[in-house]
Amino acid sequence: MRMKGKFIELFGWYGTCAIILAYASISFNYISPTDPTYQLLNLTGALGIVMETLYKKDYQPAVLNIIWAVVGLIALIKMFS
């Protein structure tokens, strides 16, 4: 696998871990859904998955995670405006 492919796969794994960490963090009351950390983990996690799924031409999870990232971005913008 080329270096670009390895980086993309690593970012995809980061995305998966970030979203799971965000979910676990609110589920166990470590952070709240209104915490910017939660939204940032969701946003960056979704972008990681988008990058990998588009690279692999797997469009259904790409679309889902584009929407997930947009929701996270809007939430962050609302928090800081």
C-alpha positions in Angstrom: 0.0 0.0 0.0 1.3 3.4 -0.9 2.0 6.0 1.7 -1.1 8.0 0.7 -3.2 5.0 1.2 -1.7 4.2 4.6 -2.3 7.8 5.7 -5.9 7.7 4.6 -6.5 4.4 6.3 -4.9 5.7 9.5 -7.2 8.8 9.4 -10.2 6.5 8.8 -9.3 4.5 11.9 -8.9 7.8 13.8 -12.4 8.7 12.7 -13.8 5.5 14.0 -12.1 5.8 17.3 -13.0 9.5 17.7 -16.7 8.9 17.1 -16.7 5.9 19.5 -14.9 8.0 22.1 -17.4 10.9 21.7 -20.4 8.5 22.1 -18.8 6.7 25.1 -18.0 10.1 26.7 -21.5 11.3 26.7 -23.0 7.9 27.5 -20.9 7.8 30.7 -21.3 11.5 31.5 -17.7 12.4 31.1 -18.7 15.3 28.8 -22.1 16.7 27.7 -23.5 17.0 24.2 -23.1 20.7 24.5 -19.3 20.4 25.1 -17.2 21.5 22.1 -15.0 18.5 22.7 -17.9 16.2 21.8 -18.7 18.1 18.6 -15.1 18.3 17.6 -14.6 14.6 18.0 -17.7 13.9 15.9 -16.7 16.4 13.3 -13.1 15.2 12.9 -14.1 11.6 13.3 -16.7 11.9 10.5 -14.1 13.6 8.2 -11.7 10.8 8.8 -14.3 8.2 7.8 -15.4 10.4 4.8 -11.8 10.5 3.6 -11.3 6.7 3.7 -14.7 5.8 2.3 -14.4 8.2 -0.7 -10.9 6.8 -1.3 -12.3 3.3 -1.4 -15.4 4.5 -3.4 -17.8 3.3 -0.7 -20.4 6.0 -1.0 -23.1 5.1 1.5 -20.9 5.6 4.6 -19.3 8.7 3.0 -22.7 10.4 2.6 -23.7 9.5 6.2 -20.5 10.9 7.6 -20.6 14.0 5.4 -24.0 14.7 7.1 -22.5 13.8 10.5 -19.7 16.3 9.9 -22.0 19.0 8.8 -24.1 18.6 12.0 -21.0 18.8 14.1 -19.8 21.9 12.3 -23.1 23.6 12.6 -23.2 22.7 16.3 -19.7 24.2 16.8 -20.6 27.3 15.0 -23.7 27.8 17.1 -21.7 27.2 20.3 -19.2 29.9 19.4 -21.5 32.5 17.9 
